[in-house]
């Protein structure tokens, strides 16, 4: 089955990504790359992100996950998203 052609949907490594009009304006490759990353990061299941964040944190720190601040946990989740993409 083929997808209908749309200007706001682009084929990227790993699938299709919706690129907003704001992110398409100017043809800036950095903005485009960030838009693709943002879309792909949203597509990752939260349970996978959480599991990978805990694995990364456990491998790199002696601190217990439950003892981390909310900001620290979010930082580990962000690193997990980068790792999973």
C-alpha positions as CSV (number, residue, x, y, z in Angstrom):
1,X,0.0,0.0,0.0
2,X,1.4,3.4,-0.9
3,X,1.2,6.5,1.1
4,X,-0.4,9.6,-0.6
5,X,2.1,12.3,-1.5
6,X,2.1,15.1,1.0
7,X,4.5,18.0,1.4
8,X,4.5,17.8,5.2
9,X,5.5,14.1,5.3
10,X,9.0,13.0,4.4
11,X,10.7,9.6,4.2
12,X,13.5,9.4,6.7
13,X,15.7,6.5,7.9
14,X,13.3,4.4,10.0
15,X,10.0,5.5,8.4
16,X,8.0,8.6,7.6
17,X,8.0,11.8,9.6
18,X,5.6,14.7,9.7
19,X,7.5,18.0,9.3
20,X,5.6,21.1,10.2
21,X,5.5,24.1,8.0
22,X,7.6,26.1,10.5
23,X,10.3,23.4,10.3
24,X,10.2,23.3,6.5
25,X,10.7,27.1,6.0
26,X,14.1,28.2,4.8
27,X,15.5,24.8,4.1
28,X,17.8,24.9,7.1
29,X,19.3,21.4,7.4
30,X,19.8,21.7,11.2
31,X,16.2,22.6,11.8
32,X,15.1,19.8,9.5
33,X,17.3,17.3,11.4
34,X,15.9,18.4,14.7
35,X,12.4,18.1,13.4
36,X,13.0,14.5,12.3
37,X,14.6,13.7,15.6
38,X,11.7,15.2,17.5
39,X,9.2,13.1,15.5
40,X,11.2,9.9,15.8
41,X,11.7,10.4,19.5
42,X,7.9,10.7,20.0
43,X,7.4,7.4,18.2
44,X,9.4,5.4,20.8
45,X,7.3,3.7,23.4
46,X,7.7,5.3,26.9
47,X,8.2,1.9,28.5
48,X,11.2,1.3,26.3
49,X,12.6,4.7,27.1
50,X,12.1,4.2,30.8
51,X,13.8,0.7,30.8
52,X,16.7,2.0,28.7
53,X,17.1,5.1,31.0
54,X,17.3,2.8,34.0
55,X,19.9,0.6,32.3
56,X,22.1,3.5,31.3
57,X,21.9,5.1,34.8
58,X,22.6,1.8,36.5
59,X,25.7,1.2,34.3
60,X,27.0,4.7,34.9
61,X,26.2,5.5,38.5
62,X,26.0,4.1,42.0
63,X,22.9,6.2,42.8
64,X,19.6,4.4,43.1
65,X,17.0,5.4,40.4
66,X,14.4,6.1,43.1
67,X,16.8,8.5,44.8
68,X,17.2,10.7,41.7
69,X,15.5,14.0,41.2
70,X,12.9,14.4,38.5
71,X,15.3,16.5,36.5
72,X,18.0,13.8,36.7
73,X,15.5,11.1,35.6
74,X,14.4,13.2,32.6
75,X,18.0,13.7,31.6
76,X,18.5,9.9,31.7
77,X,15.3,9.5,29.6
78,X,16.6,12.0,27.1
79,X,19.9,10.1,26.8
80,X,17.9,6.8,26.4
81,X,15.9,8.3,23.5
82,X,19.1,9.3,21.8
83,X,20.5,5.8,22.3
84,X,17.3,4.2,21.0
85,X,17.0,6.3,17.8
